[in-house]
Amino acid sequence: MALTGIEIFKLLPKTNCKKCGFPTCLAFAMKVAQGQVQIEQCPDVSEEVKTKLKEAATPPIKGFEFGSENQRIKIGDETVLFRHEKKFYNPTVLALQISDVDENIDKKVDEVLNSQIERVEQILKIDAIFLKNESGNLEVFSRALEKIRNKASQIPLIFGISSPKIASYVLEGFKNGRPILYGATEENFSDIAEIAKRYNVPVGVIAKGVEKVFFITETLRTKGVEDLVIDTQPQTAAELLRDNTIIRRAALKGVKALGYPIITFANRDDEFYETVMASVGILKYSSIVVLSSILKWKNLILFTLRQNIYSDPQIPMQVRQDIYKVGNPDGNSPLIITTNFALTYFLVKSEIENSKVPTWLAIMDCDGLSVLTAWAAGKFSASRIAQFIKESEVEKKLNNRELIIPGYVAMLKAAIEDKLPGWKVIVGPKEASGIPTFLRNYIRSKH
């Protein structure tokens, strides 16, 4: 567990020498606890203290990377039980399961490659492929793997192989990548461990229930295998929630044998139930969620959920400050300004699109705050709005100088006009839903 600032302070020399750049040892300790400075910045601290702090700073959930050199994915390194305590760091990996006997491998790989969407200026996609050795045959698996590599040579892979012999042959011929070898069971984990060490790949531990997983991971740790993912094989959402919570709580309390990322197989015959299982996994600590299909509606749900859960709760989701085109605006098109809170941006943009009126949308950096909150904080003020409009040089794109502001800040109209000589400020609707009617009337008034 991480040490508090007071606990770190007790380990320091307490001389207040200021050599670290801070006025007191306590101030320095607080910064170390927040992760803003390193303990090495104190020249007088002992090596023993450095070692202790390094151990305390190590995340309770072991982190590691897998995948090709150009598309490495990091999982683990999580530090808290609840997102609001700090944040969750490495987003859940979404993987599509493909059987080596599937006749539609090429089609499914194409689905993975075409799963990419953009949301709040982030690229969201299916991250990996889980290739299952359902045939139990080396040649069949190798052919399936070759098909995948021919179409997507860089995509991260997870090999579902329980046969040590097949695993050894496959990894021997697998170059330029670090797949996860998912296949360590109660019967074969010793052999799988030796293969994993030989080829330096992470291992997936499979057993029914937390206790059996604990036994295998503890044994593998003694054998020097540290990069593990664990699967307790939950059959229901309730079992998934129970097992994952027990594992995370135990890891945070220092149970190292459970301090590993979790892999969850959401695969179900019912698409809706599979989406529910995957959602529970994303919400409750699964580092990898494996899916049987990646329908667009399902992807959108899971991508959005994952993006929200793995955002920083202390930093609102926001978009970049800029003048955006909605449709194909020209010099006669209206100019609307609002804040860069992501939800505000998407609602306003969507309603402008509904209006069918090409519009310039000025998004102003207000640290991701909504209109009223930004106004109350002094971040969406007349002077700042005027400065943004001037610096953006948007007037060069317009035949008139009219700026539409949100109805909630109508009180800024006169002040903005004072700061922007020659501009006319128009008060728009308070709610985004009123934008279509407002814009249509605005255009009519110009003709």
N, C-alpha and C positions, 0 to 999 in steps of 0.2 A: 504493500500500500504506500502511496505517496506521503511524504512527510509534510506537515504543516510548516508555515513560516516560523512559528514559535519553536517547534521541534528542531528545525534547522538552526535557528539562532542559538539554541543551547549547545550545539556542536561547534560553534565558531569561537575564535579567540576572545571576542567581546572587548576589543581594544579601541574600537571606533577610530581606526587609523586613517580611514578614508582612501587607502591605497586602491580599493576596489572601484572607486568613483562614486560611492554613496556616502552620505554624511554619517550614518551609523551602521553597525553590524545588523541591527534589527531591520532597517530599510533594505539592506542587501539580502537578508534572509527571505524577506517577503517577495522580492523579485525572483529569487531562486525558486521558491515554492510555486510561483506563477509560471515558471518556465521561460521567463524573459531574459535571464542571464545564466551563465554557467558557474558552478561552484569554483572552477579553476580561476575565476576572476579575483578570488581572494588569495593573495600570495602566501599567507601564513597558515592556511588550513592544512591539516595533516593528511597523509595518504590514506590513513585508516578512515577518516571522515569522507574523503572523496569516494572510496570504495563503497561505504555504507550508503551514501547518497545516490551513487550510480545504481546500486541494487534496488533502492527504494523507487528510483525513477523508471525502472524497467516495467513496461506495461504488463499487467497480469495475464493478458491474452497474448500468447506468442504470435508475433507477426512474421510473415515471410512472403516472398514473391514467387510466382509461377508464370509460365508462358514463354513465348519467344522473346528474343532480345529486344525487338522493336515494339512488342505489345505486352510488356510485363504488367502483371496485376498484383497489387499488394492486398493481402487480407490479414485480419488480426490487428494487433496493437491497440486494442480497445481498453479503456480505462475506467469506465463507469457503468453503473446499472441503469441509470436513467439519463436520457439525452440532455435534460435541462441542467444536470449537475455540471456538465462541461460541454461535450458534444460527442457524437459517434464519428469516427475518423474515416475508415475505409469502407465505401459502399458495398452492399451485398452484390456478389457476382451472380448474374443470371445466366444460366447455361441451358442449352437445348440438348436433350438426350437423343442420341441416334444409335440404333442397333447396328452391329456389323452385318446383319442379315437383311437389313432394310433395302428394298429395291429403289427407294427414292432418296438416296443419300445426296446426290447432286442438287435436287430440288430443295432439300432441307438446309443444305449449306447456303444456298442462294437466299433462303428466308433469313438466315442469320445475318448474312452480309447486307441485306436490304432492310434490316430492322431499325436502322438508324433514324432518329428524329431529333429535332432541335427544340429545346424548351428553355426559356429564360437564358438564352445564349449559352446553353450547355448542350453538348451532344450526348444523347442517351441511346443505348443500344443493348442487344444481347451480347454478352461479353465473351462467352466461351462455349465449347462443345464438349459434352460428356459422351465419349464413344464406348458403348457397352459391348463386351465380348460375349454376346449372347450365344454365339455358335460354339464356343469352347474350342475353336479351331484357330491355329496361328495364321494359316494362309488366308482364311476368310477375313480375319481381323486386319491383317496387313493390307489386303486389297481395299478394305473400307477406309483405312487410314490414308492410303495413297490417294484415294479419291478426294478426301477432305483436304489433304495437303496440296493437291494440284489446283484446287479452287481457292483455298484460303490458307496459304502457307504460313501466315503469321498468327493465325487465331489461336489463343490459349486453349490447351486441351486437358481433359481429365480422362484417364484410361480406367474403365471399369473392368479390371482383370483380376480374377481370384486365383488363377493358376500361376504359381511362381515360375514355372518353366516358360510359359507364354510371355509373361511379364519380362523375364530376363532377355528373351530373344527380341522382343519389340523394342525395349530400351537400348539394346546393343546397337540397333540400326537406326535409332531416332536421334538425329543431330539437330543442332541449332534451336533447341527448345528445352523447357523444363516443365514437363507435364506433372500433374498429380497422379500418383499410382493409387487408385481407390481399390483396395482389395484385401486389407489385413483383417482377417477374421480370427475367431478363437482357435481355429484349426491350423492356420498357416502363417500367423503373424511373425513367427521367428524367421521363416524363410523370406517373407516379404521384406522384413527389416534389413536383412543382409543385402537384398537386391537394391533397396532404396539407398543404402549407404554406398554401395558400389557405384551407382549412377547419380548420386546426389539429387534425388527427387523427393518431394513431400509424399507422405503416405496417408491414405484414408483409412481410418479405423472403424470397423463395422461390428456392432454387437447390439443385442436387444437390451436396452436399459442402461442407465448411468453407471451402475455398479460394474457391469461386465466391461464397459468401455474403460472405466477407471483402471481395472486390472491390466488390460492390454496396454494402455498408454503408459502406465507406471513401469511396465516391463520394457517397453520400447525405449523409454527414457534411459533406463539403465544400460541399454545396448547402444546408446549414443545417437538414437534417432530423435531429432528434436522438432523437425517440421512436420506437424501432423494436422489433419482435420478429422473431426469425430462425428460419427453418425449413430445415434441411439435407436434408429429405425422406428420413430413414432408413426402410428397408424391413423391417428386422429388429430384434429387441431388441439384438443385438450392435452393429449400426450406430448405434442410438440411444444406447447406453451409450458407445460410442467418441466419437461426434461431440459429445455433450453434455459429456463429460469434457474433451475437447480445448478446447472453447469456454470452459468455466469456468476451467480452468487458465490459458489464455492471457489471459483477462480479469483474473485475479488477478495476473498478471505484468505488467500494464500495457498489453496490446494493446487499445486503445480501440475498434478496429473490430469487436471481438468482445465488447465489454462491454455486451451487451443481453440482455433476457429471451428465452427460447426458447419457441416454440410447437411442440407435438408432436401429430400426428394419429395417434391410436391405432387409428382405424377399421380393423376387420378383419371378414371374414365369420364367423369363429369367435369366439363371445362370450368363451370362456375366453382365447384368445390376445389378444384386444383388452384384456381385463382385465390380462393380463401386461404388455402394452406400456404401458398407462396407469400401471401400478404402477412400472415402470422409470422412466417419465418423472417421476413424483412423487418417487421416491427420488433420481433423478439429474438435478436442476436444471431441469426443464421448468417454466416459469412458467404456461403454459397447456396443458392437455391436452384435445383435442377427441375426443368419443365419437360413435359412430353410434347407440348406444342407451343407455338408462339404466334397465336392469332393477334391481329393488330389491336383489337379492343382490349385484349388481355395485357399486351405489352404496354399500352397507354396507361392502364391502371397501375401496373407494377412499376413502370418507369417514374410516374408522378409520385407514387408513394415513396419509393426509394429516394428520389431527389429531395423530397420534403423532410424525411427522417434523417437524412445525412447532411442537411444544411446546418449551419451554426445557429442555435436558437437565440443567441445574443446578437446576431447580425441579420436583419430582415433580408429576404430574397429581393434582389434588385437587378435592374438592367442598366446598361451603359448609357451615360448622358450623350444625347445626340439629337439630330433632327431626322426623324424617320418618315419615310414615304408610306402612306397607306393608299393603295391603288396607284394611279399615275398622276399625281398632282402637278399643276402648272402654276404660272404666275397669278392666276385668278382664284386659285384654290384657298380654302380657309386654313388658318394656322391655329392649332389648339396646343396649349401648354398644360402639363401636369407633372407630377413627381415621378421618380424612378422606382417606386415600390412595385414589385413585379405584378402583384395582383391588380393594382391600379392600371398598369400598362396594358395588361392583357384584356381587362374589361373594357377600357376605353378603345383600344385598337379593334376589338371585336365589334363594338357598337358602331364604330366608324365604318367598318366593312359592311355591316348590316344596312347602313344608310345609303350605300352605293355612291357616296360623294367622295371623290379623291381629295385627300387632306394631308397637310403637313402636320406631323405630330412631334411637338417639341418635348422631349423627356429631359427633365432637369435633375441633376444629382442632388438628392436631399437625404443621403445616407439610407435610402430604402424606406423612408417613412411615408405614410399616407398623407393626403393633402392637408387635412385639419391638424394632424400631429406635427407635420413639418412646419405649418404656419405657426402653431403654438410654440414650437422650438426655435423659431426665428430662421429656419432654413429655407422657407418658401415665402420670402419677404419681397417687397417691391424692389428694393435695391438689388437683391440677388437675381431676381427674375430679369430686371433690366440689364444687368451685367451679362447674364447668359445670352439674352437675345442679341445684344451688341456683339459679343465675342463669336457667336455662331455665324454671324453674317447672313442670316436667313433672309434679311431684307433684299439681298441681291437676287433671290429667287422669286420675289413677290412683285406684283404690279401695284399693290396697295399695302399699306402698313396697318393691318388690323390683327389684333391678338385676342384670342378667345381664352378666357380664364375660367376655372371651375366655379360654379355658383357658390360653393361654400366659402370662397375667399372674395366675395363681391366687394368687401370693404377695401380691397387693395386697388380697385379700379383707378381712382384719382391719383393715388401715390405712384402707380406704375406709369401713368400718362405724364406725370411730372418728371419721372426719371427717364422716360423715353419720348423726347420731344418729337412731334410729328406723327406719333402713333395713336391709334384709337383702340381702346380696350373695350372688349365686349364681354359681358357676363354670360357665361354659358349655363347649362343646367347643373343642378346639384348632383344628381344621380346619373351614372353612365347610361342607364336605360333611356334617358331623355335625349341622348345625343342624336339618334337618327332623325327624329322630328325636328329638332333644333337645326341641324345641318341642312335639311331639305328647305326649311323656311329661310335660312340664311342665304342659300343659293337663289331662291325665288326673289328675295329682296334685291338681288344684284341685277336682275333682268327686268 
